[in-house]
Amino acid sequence: MDTLAQKFTELQNKSILENYAFVPAHPKAISYLTSMFLHIGWLHLIGNMWFLWLAGFILEDRWGRVIYPIFYLLAGIAASLVHTISDPSSIVPALGASGAVAALMGAFLVRFPKLKIHMLWYMLIFRVRFKAPAYWLLPLWLLMEVFYGSLFGQASGVAHWAHVGGFVFGAVAALVIGRTGLEHEANVVIEDKIGWTADPAVVQGTECLEKGNFDEGIAVLKKHLAVKPDAIDAHSILRQLYWRKNDIQAYLESTIKLCQLHVKAQDAEVALQDYQEYSNAGGDRMPAATWLELCRMIEGQQHYDRAVTEYEHLAKAYPAERQSLLALLSAGRLALKQLDRAFRRADVLQSCKSLESATR
């Protein structure tokens, strides 16, 4: 028995529950944090994550990525402390995110009391679906936790008082965050990050476009692009100005630049749209390097017939450039492997000869 007791003690000391779950009778500092990320099984985990998403996503949008996780972790610690107060001699390991999730529900009640929650309730063979505002539904849930905690205590296997403590902490913390102005500051930071403010030169260029002052708008945007050559919004307005002015050559050059910027940003859909507009306006000699990247984007979208055609056009337009050989090799590969047809070997040989002559 002594040997078995010793082995049991050794195994217990190495167990996950002993080291990382929260035990009120002898809590470890690390367990206040780790117990929030441990669950009994998949249903326990899925249930907590479901309610975490329901109550948490709107609070994270409101508070941002700094306040929200700090609140969540402090709420889990507060829930564990209340659980300890309710049963300080318990040696039953407690684990799960439900205390912190309950805090999110309390905060949700304070911040969005009138928001309606869509409920689906199964009772035997009956299914009840209804909507209820948060100020009615969430306090009812809290009263149920108080009732079960008072009636069953720890016998139910659920830490009801941890839920109650988390809920109350979340409600109070939400009030503090709102009253101290932290939420407002978080909103300002979020708006700064996701907001978009146009450059004054772009605004002026847009106004010139609307008023028909094409030359003035072109001059303003050219000056702006001399300082910021990669400003996509400025290039976009400039292209429209050239089109409205009926300066086709300048329009084509502006479209090429815009296409190159979109290729650089790996925005395939927009880059190919630029190329289509370039072709529609009569353009037929896109710069070789950019054209090759566009061909690869078309191939990446699995439009193999079109890719082969574009590769061939590129090779004919730039027979002495290195991109010509790469284009023909790619076209041959697609023709053989994807389209199951022969490719003109003479075209590849001619491209090699042209490239060799150009390099001599």
GUKOL-315335 format. One record per residue (C-alpha): residue number from 1; x, z, y. Coordinates in nm, 2 decimals, m for minus. Each point is the difference from the previous one (the first is absolute). Example, Ala and Ser with C-alpha at 12.3 -4.5 7.8 and 13.67 -1.06 7.14 Angstrom:
2
seq = 1&c1 = 1.23&c3 = 0.78&c2 = m0.45
seq = 2&c1 = 0.14&c3 = m0.07&c2 = 0.34
***
This chain:
360
seq = 1&c1 = 0.00&c3 = 0.00&c2 = 0.00
seq = 2&c1 = 0.29&c3 = 0.08&c2 = 0.24
seq = 3&c1 = 0.15&c3 = m0.34&c2 = m0.07
seq = 4&c1 = m0.33&c3 = m0.18&c2 = 0.05
seq = 5&c1 = m0.06&c3 = 0.20&c2 = 0.32
seq = 6&c1 = 0.34&c3 = m0.10&c2 = 0.13
seq = 7&c1 = m0.05&c3 = m0.37&c2 = m0.07
seq = 8&c1 = m0.34&c3 = 0.02&c2 = 0.16
seq = 9&c1 = 0.15&c3 = 0.16&c2 = 0.31
seq = 10&c1 = 0.27&c3 = m0.27&c2 = 0.01
seq = 11&c1 = m0.25&c3 = m0.28&c2 = m0.03
seq = 12&c1 = m0.23&c3 = 0.16&c2 = 0.26
seq = 13&c1 = 0.29&c3 = 0.03&c2 = 0.25
seq = 14&c1 = 0.07&c3 = m0.38&c2 = m0.05
seq = 15&c1 = m0.36&c3 = m0.11&c2 = 0.02
seq = 16&c1 = m0.15&c3 = m0.20&c2 = 0.29
seq = 17&c1 = m0.29&c3 = 0.24&c2 = 0.05
seq = 18&c1 = 0.23&c3 = 0.30&c2 = 0.02
seq = 19&c1 = 0.23&c3 = m0.15&c2 = 0.25
seq = 20&c1 = m0.22&c3 = m0.23&c2 = 0.21
seq = 21&c1 = m0.36&c3 = 0.12&c2 = m0.03
seq = 22&c1 = m0.13&c3 = 0.27&c2 = 0.23
seq = 23&c1 = m0.03&c3 = 0.34&c2 = m0.17
seq = 24&c1 = m0.16&c3 = 0.27&c2 = 0.23
seq = 25&c1 = 0.16&c3 = 0.29&c2 = m0.18
seq = 26&c1 = 0.36&c3 = m0.13&c2 = 0.05
seq = 27&c1 = 0.00&c3 = m0.31&c2 = 0.22
seq = 28&c1 = 0.31&c3 = m0.20&c2 = 0.06
seq = 29&c1 = 0.07&c3 = m0.14&c2 = 0.34
seq = 30&c1 = 0.03&c3 = m0.36&c2 = m0.13
seq = 31&c1 = m0.33&c3 = 0.04&c2 = m0.18
seq = 32&c1 = m0.20&c3 = 0.01&c2 = 0.32
seq = 33&c1 = 0.10&c3 = m0.36&c2 = 0.05
seq = 34&c1 = 0.04&c3 = m0.14&c2 = m0.36
seq = 35&c1 = m0.33&c3 = 0.14&c2 = m0.12
seq = 36&c1 = m0.18&c3 = m0.24&c2 = 0.23
seq = 37&c1 = 0.14&c3 = m0.30&c2 = m0.19
seq = 38&c1 = m0.06&c3 = 0.12&c2 = m0.36
seq = 39&c1 = m0.33&c3 = m0.06&c2 = m0.18
seq = 40&c1 = m0.14&c3 = 0.10&c2 = m0.34
seq = 41&c1 = m0.10&c3 = m0.36&c2 = m0.10
seq = 42&c1 = m0.10&c3 = m0.34&c2 = 0.11
seq = 43&c1 = m0.36&c3 = 0.10&c2 = 0.09
seq = 44&c1 = 0.13&c3 = 0.29&c2 = 0.21
seq = 45&c1 = 0.25&c3 = m0.23&c2 = 0.18
seq = 46&c1 = m0.25&c3 = m0.28&c2 = 0.06
seq = 47&c1 = m0.27&c3 = 0.23&c2 = 0.13
seq = 48&c1 = 0.24&c3 = 0.16&c2 = 0.25
seq = 49&c1 = 0.14&c3 = m0.34&c2 = 0.11
seq = 50&c1 = m0.35&c3 = m0.14&c2 = 0.04
seq = 51&c1 = m0.10&c3 = 0.28&c2 = 0.24
seq = 52&c1 = 0.34&c3 = m0.02&c2 = 0.17
seq = 53&c1 = m0.07&c3 = m0.37&c2 = 0.08
seq = 54&c1 = m0.36&c3 = 0.07&c2 = 0.11
seq = 55&c1 = 0.08&c3 = 0.27&c2 = 0.25
seq = 56&c1 = 0.36&c3 = m0.08&c2 = 0.07
seq = 57&c1 = 0.02&c3 = m0.37&c2 = 0.11
seq = 58&c1 = m0.20&c3 = 0.05&c2 = 0.32
seq = 59&c1 = 0.20&c3 = 0.31&c2 = 0.09
seq = 60&c1 = 0.33&c3 = m0.18&c2 = m0.05
seq = 61&c1 = m0.12&c3 = m0.28&c2 = 0.22
seq = 62&c1 = m0.09&c3 = 0.26&c2 = 0.27
seq = 63&c1 = 0.30&c3 = 0.23&c2 = m0.03
seq = 64&c1 = 0.28&c3 = m0.24&c2 = m0.10
seq = 65&c1 = 0.28&c3 = 0.03&c2 = m0.26
seq = 66&c1 = 0.16&c3 = 0.32&c2 = 0.15
seq = 67&c1 = m0.29&c3 = 0.24&c2 = 0.06
seq = 68&c1 = m0.19&c3 = m0.10&c2 = m0.32
seq = 69&c1 = 0.26&c3 = 0.08&c2 = m0.27
seq = 70&c1 = 0.10&c3 = 0.32&c2 = 0.18
seq = 71&c1 = m0.36&c3 = 0.10&c2 = 0.01
seq = 72&c1 = m0.05&c3 = m0.09&c2 = m0.37
seq = 73&c1 = 0.30&c3 = 0.21&c2 = m0.12
seq = 74&c1 = m0.08&c3 = 0.30&c2 = 0.21
seq = 75&c1 = m0.36&c3 = m0.02&c2 = m0.12
seq = 76&c1 = 0.12&c3 = 0.01&c2 = m0.36
seq = 77&c1 = 0.22&c3 = 0.31&c2 = 0.07
seq = 78&c1 = m0.29&c3 = 0.17&c2 = 0.18
seq = 79&c1 = m0.23&c3 = m0.07&c2 = m0.30
seq = 80&c1 = 0.25&c3 = 0.16&c2 = m0.24
seq = 81&c1 = 0.03&c3 = 0.31&c2 = 0.22
seq = 82&c1 = m0.38&c3 = 0.05&c2 = 0.00
seq = 83&c1 = 0.00&c3 = m0.05&c2 = m0.37
seq = 84&c1 = 0.26&c3 = 0.28&c2 = m0.03
seq = 85&c1 = m0.20&c3 = 0.23&c2 = 0.22
seq = 86&c1 = m0.31&c3 = m0.06&c2 = m0.22
seq = 87&c1 = 0.18&c3 = 0.09&c2 = m0.32
seq = 88&c1 = 0.36&c3 = 0.14&c2 = 0.06
seq = 89&c1 = 0.06&c3 = 0.11&c2 = m0.36
seq = 90&c1 = m0.09&c3 = m0.34&c2 = m0.16
seq = 91&c1 = 0.26&c3 = m0.14&c2 = m0.23
seq = 92&c1 = m0.19&c3 = m0.33&c2 = m0.05
seq = 93&c1 = 0.19&c3 = m0.30&c2 = 0.14
seq = 94&c1 = m0.19&c3 = m0.18&c2 = 0.28
seq = 95&c1 = 0.06&c3 = m0.36&c2 = 0.07
seq = 96&c1 = m0.16&c3 = m0.29&c2 = 0.17
seq = 97&c1 = m0.06&c3 = m0.15&c2 = 0.34
seq = 98&c1 = m0.35&c3 = 0.12&c2 = 0.04
seq = 99&c1 = 0.09&c3 = 0.28&c2 = 0.25
seq = 100&c1 = 0.16&c3 = m0.25&c2 = 0.23
seq = 101&c1 = m0.28&c3 = m0.25&c2 = m0.06
seq = 102&c1 = m0.26&c3 = 0.27&c2 = 0.09
seq = 103&c1 = 0.19&c3 = 0.04&c2 = 0.33
seq = 104&c1 = m0.04&c3 = m0.37&c2 = 0.07
seq = 105&c1 = m0.37&c3 = 0.05&c2 = m0.06
seq = 106&c1 = m0.01&c3 = 0.29&c2 = 0.25
seq = 107&c1 = 0.18&c3 = m0.21&c2 = 0.26
seq = 108&c1 = m0.22&c3 = m0.29&c2 = m0.07
seq = 109&c1 = m0.31&c3 = 0.22&c2 = 0.07
seq = 110&c1 = 0.15&c3 = 0.11&c2 = 0.34
seq = 111&c1 = 0.12&c3 = m0.35&c2 = 0.11
seq = 112&c1 = m0.29&c3 = m0.21&c2 = m0.14
seq = 113&c1 = m0.30&c3 = 0.22&c2 = m0.05
seq = 114&c1 = m0.26&c3 = m0.27&c2 = 0.05
seq = 115&c1 = 0.17&c3 = m0.26&c2 = m0.22
seq = 116&c1 = m0.23&c3 = m0.08&c2 = m0.30
seq = 117&c1 = 0.14&c3 = 0.03&c2 = m0.35
seq = 118&c1 = m0.14&c3 = m0.23&c2 = m0.27
seq = 119&c1 = m0.07&c3 = 0.20&c2 = m0.32
seq = 120&c1 = m0.07&c3 = m0.11&c2 = m0.35
seq = 121&c1 = m0.11&c3 = 0.28&c2 = m0.23
seq = 122&c1 = m0.06&c3 = m0.03&c2 = m0.38
seq = 123&c1 = m0.24&c3 = 0.25&c2 = m0.16
seq = 124&c1 = m0.04&c3 = m0.07&c2 = m0.38
seq = 125&c1 = m0.18&c3 = m0.34&c2 = 0.00
seq = 126&c1 = m0.08&c3 = 0.01&c2 = 0.37
seq = 127&c1 = 0.21&c3 = m0.15&c2 = 0.28
seq = 128&c1 = m0.05&c3 = 0.13&c2 = 0.36
seq = 129&c1 = 0.15&c3 = m0.19&c2 = 0.29
seq = 130&c1 = m0.03&c3 = 0.12&c2 = 0.36
seq = 131&c1 = 0.19&c3 = 0.04&c2 = 0.33
seq = 132&c1 = 0.05&c3 = 0.33&c2 = 0.17
seq = 133&c1 = 0.19&c3 = 0.10&c2 = 0.32
seq = 134&c1 = 0.31&c3 = 0.20&c2 = m0.04
seq = 135&c1 = m0.14&c3 = 0.30&c2 = 0.19
seq = 136&c1 = m0.26&c3 = 0.04&c2 = m0.28
seq = 137&c1 = 0.19&c3 = m0.10&c2 = m0.31
seq = 138&c1 = 0.34&c3 = 0.17&c2 = 0.04
seq = 139&c1 = m0.13&c3 = 0.35&c2 = 0.10
seq = 140&c1 = m0.22&c3 = m0.02&c2 = m0.31
seq = 141&c1 = 0.30&c3 = m0.07&c2 = m0.22
seq = 142&c1 = 0.18&c3 = 0.30&c2 = 0.17
seq = 143&c1 = m0.29&c3 = 0.23&c2 = m0.08
seq = 144&c1 = 0.00&c3 = m0.11&c2 = m0.36
seq = 145&c1 = 0.38&c3 = 0.08&c2 = m0.03
seq = 146&c1 = m0.07&c3 = 0.35&c2 = 0.15
seq = 147&c1 = m0.28&c3 = 0.05&c2 = m0.24
seq = 148&c1 = 0.20&c3 = m0.10&c2 = m0.31
seq = 149&c1 = 0.30&c3 = 0.19&c2 = 0.12
seq = 150&c1 = m0.21&c3 = 0.32&c2 = 0.04
seq = 151&c1 = m0.18&c3 = m0.05&c2 = m0.32
seq = 152&c1 = 0.27&c3 = m0.11&c2 = m0.24
seq = 153&c1 = 0.32&c3 = 0.08&c2 = 0.18
seq = 154&c1 = 0.29&c3 = m0.14&c2 = m0.21
seq = 155&c1 = m0.20&c3 = m0.02&c2 = m0.32
seq = 156&c1 = m0.12&c3 = m0.35&c2 = 0.07
seq = 157&c1 = 0.36&c3 = m0.13&c2 = m0.01
seq = 158&c1 = m0.05&c3 = m0.14&c2 = 0.35
seq = 159&c1 = 0.17&c3 = 0.16&c2 = 0.31
seq = 160&c1 = m0.32&c3 = 0.01&c2 = 0.21
seq = 161&c1 = 0.15&c3 = 0.23&c2 = 0.26
seq = 162&c1 = 0.29&c3 = m0.24&c2 = 0.05
seq = 163&c1 = m0.25&c3 = m0.26&c2 = 0.08
seq = 164&c1 = m0.17&c3 = 0.23&c2 = 0.25
seq = 165&c1 = 0.32&c3 = 0.10&c2 = 0.16
seq = 166&c1 = 0.12&c3 = m0.36&c2 = 0.03
seq = 167&c1 = m0.34&c3 = m0.11&c2 = 0.15
seq = 168&c1 = 0.01&c3 = 0.28&c2 = 0.26
seq = 169&c1 = 0.37&c3 = m0.07&c2 = 0.09
seq = 170&c1 = m0.08&c3 = m0.37&c2 = 0.04
seq = 171&c1 = m0.29&c3 = 0.06&c2 = 0.23
seq = 172&c1 = 0.20&c3 = 0.24&c2 = 0.22
seq = 173&c1 = 0.30&c3 = m0.22&c2 = 0.00
seq = 174&c1 = m0.20&c3 = m0.30&c2 = 0.11
seq = 175&c1 = m0.14&c3 = 0.20&c2 = 0.29
seq = 176&c1 = 0.35&c3 = 0.10&c2 = 0.10
seq = 177&c1 = 0.13&c3 = m0.36&c2 = m0.02
seq = 178&c1 = m0.29&c3 = m0.12&c2 = 0.21
seq = 179&c1 = 0.02&c3 = 0.28&c2 = 0.26
seq = 180&c1 = 0.37&c3 = m0.01&c2 = 0.05
seq = 181&c1 = 0.01&c3 = m0.37&c2 = 0.07
seq = 182&c1 = 0.22&c3 = m0.09&c2 = m0.30
seq = 183&c1 = m0.26&c3 = m0.24&c2 = m0.13
seq = 184&c1 = m0.01&c3 = m0.18&c2 = 0.34
seq = 185&c1 = 0.38&c3 = m0.03&c2 = 0.00
seq = 186&c1 = 0.00&c3 = m0.13&c2 = m0.35
seq = 187&c1 = m0.26&c3 = m0.26&c2 = 0.10
seq = 188&c1 = 0.21&c3 = m0.12&c2 = 0.29
seq = 189&c1 = 0.30&c3 = m0.04&c2 = m0.23
seq = 190&c1 = m0.21&c3 = m0.19&c2 = m0.25
seq = 191&c1 = m0.14&c3 = m0.23&c2 = 0.26
seq = 192&c1 = 0.35&c3 = m0.07&c2 = 0.14
seq = 193&c1 = 0.11&c3 = m0.10&c2 = m0.35
seq = 194&c1 = m0.29&c3 = m0.22&c2 = m0.10
seq = 195&c1 = m0.10&c3 = m0.12&c2 = 0.34
seq = 196&c1 = 0.11&c3 = m0.33&c2 = 0.15
seq = 197&c1 = 0.07&c3 = m0.07&c2 = 0.36
seq = 198&c1 = 0.08&c3 = m0.35&c2 = 0.11
seq = 199&c1 = 0.30&c3 = m0.07&c2 = 0.21
seq = 200&c1 = m0.09&c3 = m0.07&c2 = 0.37
seq = 201&c1 = 0.15&c3 = m0.34&c2 = m0.02
seq = 202&c1 = m0.22&c3 = m0.09&c2 = m0.30
seq = 203&c1 = m0.30&c3 = 0.13&c2 = 0.18
seq = 204&c1 = 0.09&c3 = m0.21&c2 = 0.31
seq = 205&c1 = 0.06&c3 = m0.30&c2 = m0.23
seq = 206&c1 = m0.35&c3 = 0.05&c2 = m0.16
seq = 207&c1 = m0.16&c3 = 0.02&c2 = 0.34
seq = 208&c1 = 0.17&c3 = m0.33&c2 = 0.11
seq = 209&c1 = m0.12&c3 = m0.16&c2 = m0.32
seq = 210&c1 = m0.36&c3 = 0.10&c2 = 0.08
seq = 211&c1 = 0.02&c3 = m0.11&c2 = 0.36
seq = 212&c1 = 0.17&c3 = m0.33&c2 = m0.08
seq = 213&c1 = 0.33&c3 = 0.09&c2 = 0.18
seq = 214&c1 = 0.21&c3 = m0.15&c2 = m0.28
seq = 215&c1 = 0.33&c3 = m0.05&c2 = 0.18
seq = 216&c1 = m0.01&c3 = 0.35&c2 = 0.14
seq = 217&c1 = m0.07&c3 = 0.15&c2 = m0.34
seq = 218&c1 = 0.27&c3 = m0.20&c2 = m0.16
seq = 219&c1 = 0.26&c3 = 0.11&c2 = 0.26
seq = 220&c1 = m0.10&c3 = 0.37&c2 = m0.05
seq = 221&c1 = 0.02&c3 = m0.01&c2 = m0.38
seq = 222&c1 = 0.33&c3 = m0.19&c2 = 0.00
seq = 223&c1 = 0.15&c3 = 0.27&c2 = 0.22
seq = 224&c1 = m0.14&c3 = 0.26&c2 = m0.23
seq = 225&c1 = 0.14&c3 = m0.18&c2 = m0.31
seq = 226&c1 = 0.34&c3 = m0.02&c2 = 0.15
seq = 227&c1 = 0.01&c3 = 0.38&c2 = m0.02
seq = 228&c1 = m0.20&c3 = 0.04&c2 = m0.32
seq = 229&c1 = 0.05&c3 = m0.33&c2 = m0.20
seq = 230&c1 = m0.18&c3 = 0.13&c2 = m0.31
seq = 231&c1 = m0.33&c3 = 0.11&c2 = 0.17
seq = 232&c1 = m0.25&c3 = m0.16&c2 = m0.22
seq = 233&c1 = m0.30&c3 = 0.06&c2 = 0.23
seq = 234&c1 = 0.18&c3 = m0.17&c2 = 0.29
seq = 235&c1 = 0.09&c3 = m0.30&c2 = m0.21
seq = 236&c1 = m0.37&c3 = m0.02&c2 = m0.12
seq = 237&c1 = m0.13&c3 = m0.01&c2 = 0.36
seq = 238&c1 = 0.27&c3 = m0.24&c2 = 0.10
seq = 239&c1 = m0.10&c3 = m0.25&c2 = m0.27
seq = 240&c1 = m0.36&c3 = 0.01&c2 = 0.11
seq = 241&c1 = 0.11&c3 = m0.07&c2 = 0.36
seq = 242&c1 = 0.20&c3 = m0.31&c2 = m0.11
seq = 243&c1 = m0.30&c3 = m0.12&c2 = m0.20
seq = 244&c1 = m0.24&c3 = 0.04&c2 = 0.29
seq = 245&c1 = 0.25&c3 = m0.17&c2 = 0.23
seq = 246&c1 = 0.02&c3 = m0.29&c2 = m0.26
seq = 247&c1 = 0.38&c3 = 0.04&c2 = m0.03
seq = 248&c1 = 0.01&c3 = m0.10&c2 = m0.37
seq = 249&c1 = 0.38&c3 = 0.01&c2 = m0.03
seq = 250&c1 = 0.03&c3 = 0.35&c2 = 0.15
seq = 251&c1 = m0.30&c3 = 0.10&c2 = m0.22
seq = 252&c1 = 0.18&c3 = m0.11&c2 = m0.31
seq = 253&c1 = 0.33&c3 = 0.18&c2 = 0.09
seq = 254&c1 = m0.20&c3 = 0.32&c2 = 0.08
seq = 255&c1 = m0.18&c3 = m0.03&c2 = m0.33
seq = 256&c1 = 0.34&c3 = m0.03&c2 = m0.18
seq = 257&c1 = 0.13&c3 = 0.31&c2 = 0.16
seq = 258&c1 = m0.32&c3 = 0.19&c2 = m0.08
seq = 259&c1 = 0.02&c3 = m0.12&c2 = m0.36
seq = 260&c1 = 0.36&c3 = 0.12&c2 = m0.03
seq = 261&c1 = m0.10&c3 = 0.34&c2 = 0.12
seq = 262&c1 = m0.28&c3 = 0.03&c2 = m0.25
seq = 263&c1 = 0.24&c3 = m0.12&c2 = m0.28
seq = 264&c1 = 0.25&c3 = 0.26&c2 = 0.11
seq = 265&c1 = m0.28&c3 = 0.27&c2 = m0.02
seq = 266&c1 = m0.09&c3 = m0.13&c2 = m0.35
seq = 267&c1 = m0.36&c3 = m0.07&c2 = 0.12
seq = 268&c1 = m0.07&c3 = m0.29&c2 = m0.23
seq = 269&c1 = m0.36&c3 = m0.07&c2 = 0.09
seq = 270&c1 = 0.06&c3 = m0.01&c2 = 0.38
seq = 271&c1 = 0.33&c3 = m0.20&c2 = m0.04
seq = 272&c1 = m0.18&c3 = m0.26&c2 = m0.21
seq = 273&c1 = m0.28&c3 = m0.02&c2 = 0.25
seq = 274&c1 = 0.26&c3 = m0.06&c2 = 0.27
seq = 275&c1 = 0.14&c3 = m0.28&c2 = m0.21
seq = 276&c1 = m0.34&c3 = m0.15&c2 = m0.05
seq = 277&c1 = m0.06&c3 = 0.00&c2 = 0.37
seq = 278&c1 = 0.34&c3 = m0.16&c2 = 0.06
seq = 279&c1 = m0.08&c3 = m0.28&c2 = m0.25
seq = 280&c1 = m0.35&c3 = m0.05&c2 = 0.15
seq = 281&c1 = 0.16&c3 = m0.05&c2 = 0.34
seq = 282&c1 = 0.23&c3 = m0.27&c2 = m0.13
seq = 283&c1 = 0.31&c3 = 0.20&c2 = m0.09
seq = 284&c1 = 0.19&c3 = m0.14&c2 = m0.29
seq = 285&c1 = 0.35&c3 = 0.16&c2 = 0.02
seq = 286&c1 = m0.01&c3 = 0.37&c2 = m0.03
seq = 287&c1 = 0.36&c3 = 0.15&c2 = 0.01
seq = 288&c1 = 0.14&c3 = m0.03&c2 = m0.35
seq = 289&c1 = 0.06&c3 = 0.37&c2 = m0.06
seq = 290&c1 = m0.34&c3 = 0.10&c2 = 0.12
seq = 291&c1 = m0.16&c3 = m0.28&c2 = m0.20
seq = 292&c1 = 0.17&c3 = 0.11&c2 = m0.32
seq = 293&c1 = m0.13&c3 = 0.35&c2 = 0.05
seq = 294&c1 = m0.35&c3 = m0.14&c2 = 0.05
seq = 295&c1 = 0.03&c3 = m0.20&c2 = m0.32
seq = 296&c1 = 0.10&c3 = 0.32&c2 = m0.19
seq = 297&c1 = m0.30&c3 = 0.18&c2 = 0.15
seq = 298&c1 = m0.23&c3 = m0.28&c2 = m0.12
seq = 299&c1 = 0.16&c3 = 0.02&c2 = m0.35
seq = 300&c1 = m0.04&c3 = 0.38&c2 = 0.01
seq = 301&c1 = m0.38&c3 = m0.05&c2 = 0.05
seq = 302&c1 = 0.01&c3 = m0.22&c2 = m0.32
seq = 303&c1 = m0.10&c3 = m0.32&c2 = 0.18
seq = 304&c1 = 0.25&c3 = m0.20&c2 = m0.20
seq = 305&c1 = m0.12&c3 = m0.35&c2 = 0.08
seq = 306&c1 = 0.01&c3 = 0.07&c2 = 0.37
seq = 307&c1 = 0.34&c3 = 0.17&c2 = m0.04
seq = 308&c1 = 0.15&c3 = m0.30&c2 = m0.17
seq = 309&c1 = m0.13&c3 = m0.23&c2 = 0.27
seq = 310&c1 = 0.14&c3 = 0.21&c2 = 0.28
seq = 311&c1 = 0.34&c3 = 0.03&c2 = m0.18
seq = 312&c1 = 0.01&c3 = m0.38&c2 = m0.02
seq = 313&c1 = m0.09&c3 = m0.05&c2 = 0.36
seq = 314&c1 = 0.27&c3 = 0.25&c2 = 0.10
seq = 315&c1 = 0.26&c3 = m0.18&c2 = m0.21
seq = 316&c1 = m0.09&c3 = m0.34&c2 = 0.16
seq = 317&c1 = 0.00&c3 = 0.14&c2 = 0.35
seq = 318&c1 = 0.34&c3 = 0.16&c2 = m0.04
seq = 319&c1 = 0.19&c3 = m0.20&c2 = m0.26
seq = 320&c1 = 0.35&c3 = 0.12&c2 = 0.11
seq = 321&c1 = m0.09&c3 = 0.37&c2 = 0.03
seq = 322&c1 = 0.06&c3 = 0.26&c2 = m0.27
seq = 323&c1 = m0.37&c3 = 0.09&c2 = 0.01
seq = 324&c1 = m0.07&c3 = m0.35&c2 = m0.13
seq = 325&c1 = 0.18&c3 = 0.06&c2 = m0.33
seq = 326&c1 = m0.16&c3 = 0.34&c2 = m0.04
seq = 327&c1 = m0.34&c3 = m0.15&c2 = 0.07
seq = 328&c1 = 0.04&c3 = m0.27&c2 = m0.26
seq = 329&c1 = 0.12&c3 = 0.24&c2 = m0.26
seq = 330&c1 = m0.30&c3 = 0.22&c2 = 0.06
seq = 331&c1 = m0.23&c3 = m0.29&c2 = m0.01
seq = 332&c1 = 0.15&c3 = m0.11&c2 = m0.33
seq = 333&c1 = m0.03&c3 = 0.35&c2 = m0.15
seq = 334&c1 = m0.37&c3 = 0.02&c2 = 0.10
seq = 335&c1 = m0.08&c3 = m0.35&c2 = m0.12
seq = 336&c1 = 0.15&c3 = 0.07&c2 = m0.35
seq = 337&c1 = m0.09&c3 = 0.37&c2 = m0.05
seq = 338&c1 = m0.33&c3 = 0.04&c2 = 0.19
seq = 339&c1 = m0.15&c3 = m0.35&c2 = 0.02
seq = 340&c1 = 0.14&c3 = m0.14&c2 = m0.32
seq = 341&c1 = 0.11&c3 = m0.33&c2 = 0.14
seq = 342&c1 = 0.33&c3 = m0.19&c2 = 0.04
seq = 343&c1 = 0.17&c3 = 0.02&c2 = 0.33
seq = 344&c1 = 0.20&c3 = m0.29&c2 = 0.15
seq = 345&c1 = 0.36&c3 = 0.08&c2 = m0.09
seq = 346&c1 = 0.12&c3 = m0.27&c2 = 0.24
seq = 347&c1 = m0.13&c3 = 0.20&c2 = 0.30
seq = 348&c1 = 0.22&c3 = 0.29&c2 = m0.10
seq = 349&c1 = 0.30&c3 = m0.22&c2 = m0.05
seq = 350&c1 = m0.06&c3 = m0.17&c2 = 0.34
seq = 351&c1 = m0.03&c3 = 0.34&c2 = 0.17
seq = 352&c1 = 0.33&c3 = 0.11&c2 = m0.16
seq = 353&c1 = 0.18&c3 = m0.31&c2 = 0.13
seq = 354&c1 = m0.14&c3 = 0.04&c2 = 0.34
seq = 355&c1 = 0.10&c3 = 0.36&c2 = 0.01
seq = 356&c1 = 0.35&c3 = m0.09&c2 = m0.12
seq = 357&c1 = 0.04&c3 = m0.26&c2 = 0.26
seq = 358&c1 = m0.11&c3 = 0.23&c2 = 0.28
seq = 359&c1 = 0.25&c3 = 0.27&c2 = m0.11
seq = 360&c1 = 0.30&c3 = m0.24&c2 = 0.00
***
